[in-house]
Amino acid sequence: MALAAARVYEPAVDVTNLLLLFAGGILAGMINVLAGGAGFMTFPLLIATGLSEMQANAANFVALIPANIVGTAVYRKELAEVRQHLVTRLVLAAVGGVAGSLLFVWLGAESFKLAIPWLLLFATLSFGLGPLIKSWLERHQSFDAARWLWLSFLLEFLVYLYGGYFGLGMGIILLAIHSIFSHMTIHHAQALRNATIALMTLISIVVFAGSGIVPWIPSLAMMAGAVVGGYGMAKIARRLPQAVVRNTILGWSVMLTAYAFWRYH
C-alpha cells in the first residue's frame, strides 16, 4: 500500500520554477565545492517549487549526484591508495543504500513527514559538530584503529542506510568515522566518501525511479545548475572564506530544523 501511495503526480512544468531550480542548482554546486551541505538549501527550495516532501527528497538525490561523481574522478589517485578495504565499503554502500531507499518508499509519505525534523536535527548536529570532532581527533592520534575496523564498517553501513533514506549530512559523518578509525589523510577520506556516496546515490535513484517518485524535469534542471556551479566555483573559491560559507549553511540548517519541528509536530 505504501508503495502504491508513493506514486505521486509529476508536477506541471513551470518555466519560472525551472529557472529557480537551475539557479538554486548553481548555488548548490558552488556550496558543495566550498564547504558541503548544499542539500540543506536545495531540499526546501524543491518543496517551495511545488514538490511534495518525498519528491523533493528523491529530486535531491538526482540533483546533487554530479558532485560525488566529479569528486570521485578528482580523487581517483587517492582512491587507488586506499583500495585495501574499498570493495567491502562499496558493498556496504550498495546494500545500505538499497535498504534505506526501500524503507523510504515502503514507509510512505506520512512516516517520512514525521521523520523529517529528527533527520534534519541529526544532519544539522553532524554538520555543526564536524570541526569539533576533527579537533578532538587530532589530539588523539594514538588510537589503535586497526582493532576497531569491524565497528567502523558497522557505523559506515548505518550511515549508508540513513543516506539511502534521507542523505543530508551523511558526508560529514563518514569523514568523522574515517578520521576516528583510520590514519588516512583528509584527501583519502574524501576519496572514499565520494566513491561510496556516488554508488549509494545512484542505487537510490534507481529505486526511487522504479517507484515513480522522481520528478525528472525539476531534478534535471537543478542538476544542470549544480554542474555549472561546481565547475565554475574553482575560479571563485579562493576569494570566499570557507568558514563564512560553512557558518551560513549551519545557520540555515538550524532554522530549517526548527521550522520542520514546528510544521510536522
C-alpha positions in Angstrom: 0.0 0.0 0.0 2.8 2.4 0.9 4.5 1.6 -2.4 1.4 2.5 -4.4 0.9 5.6 -2.3 4.4 6.7 -3.2 3.5 7.0 -6.9 2.7 10.7 -6.7 2.0 13.1 -9.6 4.7 14.6 -11.8 4.4 18.3 -11.2 3.5 20.6 -14.0 6.5 22.2 -15.8 6.7 25.9 -14.9 9.4 27.9 -16.6 9.8 30.2 -13.6 10.2 27.3 -11.2 12.7 25.6 -13.6 14.8 28.7 -13.8 14.7 29.0 -10.0 15.8 25.4 -9.6 18.6 25.9 -12.2 19.8 29.0 -10.2 19.5 27.1 -7.0 21.5 24.2 -8.5 24.3 26.7 -9.5 24.4 27.9 -5.9 24.3 24.3 -4.6 27.2 23.3 -6.8 29.3 26.2 -5.6 28.4 25.4 -1.9 29.4 21.8 -2.3 32.8 22.8 -3.7 33.4 25.3 -0.9 32.0 23.5 2.2 29.5 20.8 1.5 25.9 20.8 2.9 24.1 22.1 -0.2 21.2 19.7 0.5 20.1 22.0 3.4 19.4 24.6 0.8 18.1 22.5 -2.1 15.6 20.4 -0.1 13.4 23.4 1.0 13.8 25.0 -2.4 12.4 21.9 -4.2 9.5 21.9 -1.8 8.9 25.6 -2.4 8.5 25.0 -6.2 5.6 22.6 -5.6 7.1 19.2 -4.9 6.0 17.0 -2.1 8.4 16.1 0.7 9.0 12.7 -0.9 9.5 14.1 -4.3 11.9 16.8 -3.0 14.0 14.1 -1.3 14.2 12.0 -4.4 15.0 15.0 -6.5 17.8 16.0 -4.2 19.5 12.7 -4.9 19.3 13.3 -8.6 20.3 17.0 -8.5 23.4 16.5 -6.3 24.9 13.3 -7.7 27.3 15.1 -10.1 29.3 16.5 -7.1 30.2 13.0 -5.9 30.9 11.6 -9.3 33.2 14.5 -10.1 34.8 14.2 -6.7 35.5 10.5 -7.3 37.2 11.4 -10.6 39.3 14.2 -9.0 40.4 11.9 -6.1 41.0 8.8 -8.3 44.7 8.7 -7.3 43.9 8.8 -3.6 41.1 6.2 -4.1 43.7 3.8 -5.5 45.8 4.3 -2.5 43.1 3.2 0.0 41.9 0.2 -2.1 42.6 -2.3 0.7 39.0 -2.3 2.0 37.4 -0.4 -0.9 35.4 -3.4 -2.2 34.0 -4.0 1.3 33.0 -0.4 1.7 31.4 -0.3 -1.8 29.3 -3.4 -0.9 28.3 -1.7 2.4 27.3 1.4 0.5 25.3 -0.6 -2.1 23.4 -2.7 0.5 22.8 0.2 2.9 21.6 2.4 0.0 19.2 -0.2 -1.3 17.8 -0.9 2.2 17.4 2.7 3.1 15.8 3.6 -0.2 13.3 0.7 0.0 12.4 1.8 3.6 11.8 5.3 2.2 9.4 4.0 -0.4 7.7 1.4 1.7 7.1 3.6 4.8 5.4 6.3 2.6 4.8 10.0 2.9 3.3 10.2 6.4 6.1 8.4 8.0 8.7 10.5 6.2 7.0 13.7 7.3 7.2 12.6 10.9 10.8 11.7 10.5 11.9 14.9 8.7 12.5 17.0 11.8 14.6 14.3 13.5 16.5 13.6 10.4 17.3 17.3 9.9 18.3 17.5 13.6 20.7 14.6 13.2 22.1 16.0 10.0 22.5 19.5 11.5 24.3 18.2 14.6 26.6 16.1 12.4 27.4 19.1 10.2 27.8 21.5 13.1 30.0 19.2 15.2 32.2 18.3 12.3 35.1 20.7 13.2 34.9 19.9 16.9 35.1 16.1 16.2 38.1 16.8 13.9 39.8 18.9 16.6 39.3 16.2 19.2 40.6 13.5 16.8 43.8 15.5 16.1 44.6 15.3 19.9 44.1 11.5 20.0 46.4 10.1 17.3 47.5 7.2 19.4 44.1 5.5 19.0 44.6 1.9 17.6 42.1 2.0 14.7 43.0 -1.5 13.4 41.4 -3.2 16.4 38.1 -1.5 15.7 37.8 -1.9 12.0 34.7 -4.0 12.4 33.0 -1.2 14.3 34.0 1.3 11.6 32.3 -0.9 9.0 29.2 -1.3 11.1 28.9 2.5 11.6 29.5 3.1 7.9 26.7 0.7 7.0 24.3 2.6 9.3 25.3 5.8 7.7 24.6 4.4 4.2 21.3 3.1 5.5 20.4 6.6 6.7 21.8 8.0 3.4 19.5 5.8 1.3 16.5 7.1 3.3 17.4 10.8 3.5 21.1 11.6 3.0 21.6 15.1 4.4 24.8 15.4 6.5 26.0 11.8 5.7 29.2 13.1 4.2 30.3 14.8 7.4 29.5 11.7 9.4 31.6 9.5 7.1 34.5 11.9 7.3 34.3 11.7 11.1 34.2 7.9 11.0 37.2 7.6 8.7 39.1 10.1 10.9 38.3 8.0 14.1 39.0 4.6 12.7 42.0 5.2 10.4 45.0 7.4 10.0 44.2 8.3 6.4 44.5 11.9 5.3 41.5 14.1 4.6 42.1 13.6 0.9 41.9 9.8 1.2 38.8 10.2 3.3 37.3 12.5 0.7 38.1 9.9 -2.0 36.3 7.1 -0.1 33.4 9.4 0.8 32.8 10.5 -2.8 33.1 7.0 -4.3 30.8 5.3 -1.8 28.2 8.1 -1.7 28.2 8.2 -5.5 27.4 4.5 -5.7 24.8 4.6 -2.9 23.1 7.6 -4.6 23.0 6.0 -8.0 21.4 2.9 -6.5 18.9 5.0 -4.5 17.9 6.9 -7.7 17.2 3.6 -9.4 15.0 2.5 -6.5 13.2 5.9 -6.4 12.7 5.9 -10.2 11.3 2.4 -10.2 8.8 3.5 -7.6 7.7 6.5 -9.6 8.6 9.3 -7.1 11.4 11.1 -9.1 10.1 14.3 -10.7 12.6 14.2 -13.5 12.3 17.6 -15.1 12.7 19.6 -11.9 15.5 17.2 -10.8 17.4 17.6 -14.1 17.0 21.3 -14.1 18.6 21.6 -10.7 21.3 19.0 -11.6 22.3 21.1 -14.7 22.7 24.1 -12.4 24.8 22.1 -9.9 27.1 21.0 -12.7 27.6 24.6 -13.9 28.1 25.9 -10.3 30.5 23.2 -9.3 32.6 23.7 -12.4 32.7 27.5 -12.2 33.4 27.6 -8.5 37.1 26.8 -9.0 37.7 30.4 -10.1 35.8 32.0 -7.1 36.7 29.6 -4.3 39.9 31.4 -3.4 38.1 34.7 -2.7 35.4 33.4 -0.3 36.3 32.3 3.3 35.1 28.7 3.7 34.2 29.5 7.4 31.7 32.1 6.3 30.0 29.8 3.8 30.0 26.9 6.3 28.5 29.0 9.1 25.9 30.3 6.8 24.9 26.8 5.8 24.8 25.8 9.5 22.6 28.8 10.4 20.2 27.9 7.6 20.1 24.3 8.7 19.3 25.3 12.3 16.4 27.4 11.1 15.2 24.7 8.7 15.3 22.1 11.5 13.3 24.4 13.9 10.8 25.1 11.2 10.4 21.3 10.5 9.6 20.6 14.2 7.0 23.4 14.1 5.4 22.2 10.9 5.4 18.4 11.3 5.0 18.0 15.1 
